[in-house]
């Protein structure tokens, strides 16, 4: 069974997402460094406090089904991100119902955000991207990402957010202080 905040987020999906296709980003928080075996990629050391994972949901059930998969407890790892979710918490979900796959464009846009770096080969086995996972020293902010994305693709794609866990700290921006997302 999912934790109370996670269950609330899963229930919110019913009213905020339907089975439309689209692109999404998971913003994950990692409290402690971890070395994880990621499918056929092998072992990866994760030591950043935040990660951005970009994906698309154009199959049955669309965004609702895919995001629910990422928020529900794991029974068995299927995608690369499932392995990281064993150690990290989903903090936010960003999404759009734009009918073109944008995960590669989003991953490139996020690289323009200060203090982000790629985790090579992660989540991008079905495309030519270097990665669909970025490490970040500070909690990614949607308004900054939206502005970077609009510089690359200025056609008015609106990105929405579902906050899963965490509130901003009382003073200043949310940073690598891991206590801020509880």
N, C-alpha and C positions, 0 to 999 in steps of 0.2 A: 504494500500500500504506500502511496506517495505521502510525503509530509504535508502538513496543513497548508503552508504557503504554496507548495507545488500543486496540490489538489485544487486550490482556488484558481491558480493560473490555468490549469487544464480545463476547469469549468468555464473560465472566461473565454476560452477558445470557441465554445459553442455559440456565443453571442457576437464575437468579433471576427471569427473566420468561418468561412463555409468551405465547400469542397472545390472552390475555384483553384486553378493552377496559379503558381507564382514563384517568387524567389524569396528567400529568407536568410537571415543571419542569426546565429546564436551567439550571445555574449556570455562567456563563461568565466567564472571566478575559480581560482585554484588557491586554496589556503596554504598548502605546503608543497614544496617541490616533490616531484614524483618521476620515477623512471618506469615507463609503461611499454609493454609489447603491443605494437599496433599492427595487427594482421600480418600481411606479407611484407610490410615495410621494415619491421624489426623493432628494436628497442629505441625509444626516444626519451631524452631527458627533458622534462617540462619544469621550468623554474620561474616563469613569468607569472604575475598575479592574475593576468587577464588574457583571454583568447577570444578571437572572432572567427567563427566558422561560417562559411557561405555555402548555401545549397539551393537546389530548386525542387519544386514539387509539382511535376506535370503528370504524375501517374494517378491511379485511382484514389479518390479521396482528397486530392490536391493538398493545399496548405494545412488544412485541419488535420488530416491523417498524418502527414509527415511531422508536423510540429508536435502533435500528441505523442508520436513515437519518441521524439527527443526529450519530452518532459516526463514520460512515464518511467518507472523503474525498469531496468534492463533485465531481461531473462537470458538473452544471448546477444553478443555483439554481431552486428550485421555490416555496418559501415565503419570507416576509420573513426569517425566522431564518437561512436558508441564506446570505444576503448577509452578515450579521454574522459567521457562522461562518468566513468567509474571512479575518477578522482576529482573531477571538477563539478561545480554547480552551474546550471543555466540561470543567469541573472536577468537577462532581457531577451526578447525575440523581436527582431525588426523584420518587416515583411512588406511586400507589394504584390498586388494581383495583376501587374503588368504581364501581358501575354507572351513576352519574349524572355528566354532564359537570360538572367543577368548575373549569375553567381561569379562568372569570370571577370566581368566588368566591375562588380562590387569588390572583389578581392584586389583588383588593381587600384581602384579608388582608395581603398583603405590603406594601401601602402604609402599613400601621400600623407597620412596622418602621422604626426611626430611620434617617435619611439615605438614604431611597429616593425615587425620583421616576420618573414615567412618561415613556416615549418615545412621544408621541402617535401614534395610528393604526397602530402597529407590531403586526402579528400579529392584529389584531382586525377584519379586514374582513368576517368572517362573523358578527359579533355587534354588540351595541350598546355594548360596553366602549370606554373611551378608548384602552386599550392592553393588550397581553399581554406587554409588555417593560418592565421596571423597571431603572433604573440604581441602583447601590449603591456607597457609598464604602467599605464594609467587606464582607468575604466573608460572604455570608448563611449563617446557622447554622440547621440543620433544627429543633432543639429550640425555638428562638425562633419560627420560622415556625409550627410545629405548635401552639404555645400561642396565637398570634394567630388561627390558623384555627379552633381549638376555641372561641374566644370568639364567632365568627360562626356556626359550624355545630357545635354540641356533641354530635354523635351518634356519636362514637367512630371516625371515619375514621382509619385508621392510615396514615401516610406513611412509606415506606421510602426508603433512600438507597443508591445505588451511587457510590462515590468513583471517579472516572475518573483525575484527575491531581491530585497535590498532597497534602501532609500539613500539618497545622497547624504553625505555628512553634513552636519550643521554649518560648519564654516568652510568656505572655499570649495573648490572642485573635489569630486571624488577622485582619490589618488590610489596609490598602491597600498594604502592602509587597509588591510584585509578585514578589519573590524567594521568597516563602513557598510558592507552589504548585508549584515544581519538585521 
